[in-house]
Amino acid sequence: MKIESVTTARLVLHPLSVEEAERIVARQSGPGDLWGEDYPSDGDVRANTGFLRGVAERGDPGVFRTYEIRLDGVTVGGIGFHGTPDEIGVATIGYGLVPGVRGKGYASEALRALIELARTAGVAGVKGDADLDNRASHRVMEAAGMRCVAEDDKLRHFYLGF
């Protein structure tokens, strides 16, 4: 299944193939990869390990996969889904940027695009969470229209329903 890249005003969200995800997990770039400094992060490795496990267990997830966040052709982070939507149609999202490009609105821009992709794909909503002290990530989700719906001793939980 061919999944198209998602283009925003400043970014391209490139849908990862199994081969590309395997290179990220191995932290070994290949032909055509242009990775920014500090990419991939531990979070990118974890996300793509989950993506590869999901493909092996359930097959290709279509649009509900991991994406590279590219700025001027350079990969500066990752964003994506933690698998296909759950039994009530809610998709879980995650994202991260390399330190050198944080604070410029790229994460919110990428998240808005991913949320629109999920909405167009027919999900009932999207959810995500962030550590209590990760105020920057709270702001990213709020800027993308998500609202805090719960908090526990470790995390703030965000949701946007359609």
N, C-alpha and C positions, 0 to 999 in steps of 0.2 A: 504494500500500500504506500503510495507516494503522498506524503504530507507536505504542504507548501509552507514556506517561511512566512512569518508574520512581520510586516514592516510597520514601524511607527514613525513619528516625525524624525527621531534621531537614531533609532535602533533597528536591528533585525533580530528576530527570535528564530534561530535556526533549529528545526526539529532534528534531533539526533537519531542516527541509525544505530543498529546494534554494533557495527564496527567502530563507529566514532565513540560510542559509550565505552566500549572495551578499551580504547586508547586512553580515555579519560581515567578510567579505573586503574590502568597500568601507569598513568602519568607519563605516557610516551606519545608525543605528538607525531603525526604522520603527514603524508603529502596533503597539502592544501590547508593544514591546520595553522592558524596564526593566533597563538595564545598570548594574552597579556601577562605582565608580571604578576606572580602569585596565583596564576590559574594553572591547573585546577586546585581548588581548595579542598580541605577534608570534606566539607559539605557537598561539593560537586562529586567527589568520589563516592560518598554514601548514597547520594541521589541516583547516580548512574548504576551503582551496584543494585539498588532496589529496582530500577527500570529493567536491568538485565534479568534479574530474578523473575520479575513479572512476565517478561516476554517468554522466558523458558517455561514458566508454569501455565500461563493462560494465553499466550500468543501475542501478536501485535496489538497494542492498545489504541491504535489510531491516533487521534489528536491528543490523547491523555498520556503524554510521554514527557521526556525531559527535552529542554531546549537550551542552546547556548545563547547568551545575550551578547550580540556583536555591536561594537561601536566603531564606525569607520573600518569595518572588515576585521577588527581584532576582537577576539573573545575576551570579555571582561567579567563574565559571570555566568550563572546558570539560573534557570527558572523552570518550573514544570509542575506536573501533577504527581501525586504519590500513588498513582495507579488509576484505574477506571473509577467512575462514581460508585458510591456505596449503594446499599439496597433502597435507600430513599432518594437517590439521585443527586447526592452532594459529593462534589469533588474536593479533595484536599490539595492545597498548593504549597509550594515552598520556593524560595529564591535566595540568591546571594550574589554580591558583587565583590570584586577585588578591592582592597582598600584604596587604591589610587583614584578610583572614580566615584567613590561614595559621596553623598551630600550634594549631588547635582540633579536629583530628580529622576535618574535613570531607572531605579528600582520601581518607583511608582508608575512610571511610563510603561515599563515592561509588564508590571502586574495588571494594569488596566487592560492591556492588549490580551493577556492570558485570560482574564476574566471575560472579556468579550468573546474570545474563542470558545470558552466553556459555555457561555450563554447561547451562542449560535449552535453549539453541538447539542443543546437541549437539556442541560443539567438543571436541577432544581435550585442549586446554590453552590457557593464555594466557601470553604473554611480554611483557616490557617491559625498558627499560634506562634508565639515568640516568648522568650524568657522575660520575666518580669522587669528586669533591668535593661532590656533592649528597646529603649524608647525610640530609637531610629526606625526599627522594624515596625513598631506600633504605628508610627506616623506614616510609613509606607502603606500599610494596609488601610489606614483611615483615609489617606489621600486617594486611594483607589476605590473608595466607597464602602469598604468593609467596616463593621462596627464591633466593638468589644461586647461579647455576649456572656462571658464568664471569666473568672480568674480563680486559680488555685494557688497552692503554695510555691509553685515554680513557673507557671505559664499564664499569659493572657491569651484568651481564645477569641478569634474574630470570625465573623460570618457575614455573607451577603447573599440574600435570597432573591430569586427572580420571579 
